[in-house]
Amino acid sequence: MPRAIVVTSGKGGVGKTTLTAALGKVIAESGYRTVLLDADMGLNNLDVLMNVENRITFDITDVIENRCRPRQALVEDPFTRGLYVMPSAHGYDPRVNGQALRAVILGLLKSFDFCFVDCPAGIEAGFHRAVTACDEALVVVTPHISSVRDADKVLRIIDSYGIKSDIIINRARGDLMLSEEMVPAEEVAKVLRMTPIGIIPENDKINLASNFGFPEASDAGEAVKILAENIITGSRRQYDVTKKYRGFLGAVRRSLRRKI
């Protein structure tokens, strides 16, 4: 059954858009037709991250106002077969409401297996518009008190809409979790009262100018693959961000990382 999943967060700067792009890439590579819809009207940058900004002819506003068909607005990813982007508008248009967005998504799901909606951060109108247009939600949170607190508020709102939700812990540093300088993943799960569907480590090699930001050979790339598998199959396998920092060699790695 086709799935519409909104990727959201309580606050900005948690890596939501980068994670949406990376997740879409991995799921498309697994053989599922995937579309990424940018719902951040006016502050959109998914097209830039995906390196398709110069290939856009129409956007979601053109679709909603019947200036083009949905297929005409889609931009195929130049690197991954089966992965497409539905660009956002460059400014706010009141006609792009939750009902209109939902209609676009339902139309796309006739041709796609997954539609991931990149949602604006916060809990303003753009958030409600994106969330109510989807059936599932992934809430991205970092292991910091402020992010966890904001994620808790977002999860309560999503629950009030009767939408299934999961959390993804992003930018986790295993060395700092072991030394209790960062909130452990287990504590985040306890506060938010749910088991994460994915834990993604911080990656110093991430380059936003590169395709999707997550090098496939990196720890983060491996963690995104596990996350994608969990979303597809419903499993709950977790990437252990602390594993390489345990034991004697782990202590050496922690020491070296502190000096970088």
Salt bridges, closest charged atoms under 4 A:
GLU29 OE2 - LYS25 NZ 2.60
ASP62 OD1 - ARG67 NE 2.74
GLU65 OE1 - ARG67 NH1 2.23
GLU65 OE2 - ARG95 NH2 2.79
ASP93 OD1 - ARG95 NE 3.21
ASP118 OD1 - LYS16 NZ 3.02
ASP135 OD1 - ARG102 NH2 3.14
GLU136 OE1 - ARG3 NH2 2.85
ASP152 OD2 - ARG156 NE 3.19
ASP152 OD1 - ARG193 NH2 2.91
ASP166 OD2 - LYS164 NZ 2.92
ASP166 OD1 - ARG236 NH2 2.40
ASP175 OD2 - ARG173 NH2 2.61
GLU181 OE2 - ARG258 NH2 2.16
ASP204 OD2 - ARG257 NH2 3.35
GLU216 OE2 - LYS25 NZ 2.31
ASP219 OD2 - LYS244 NZ 2.65
GLU229 OE1 - ARG237 NH2 3.11
ASP240 OD2 - ARG246 NH2 3.00
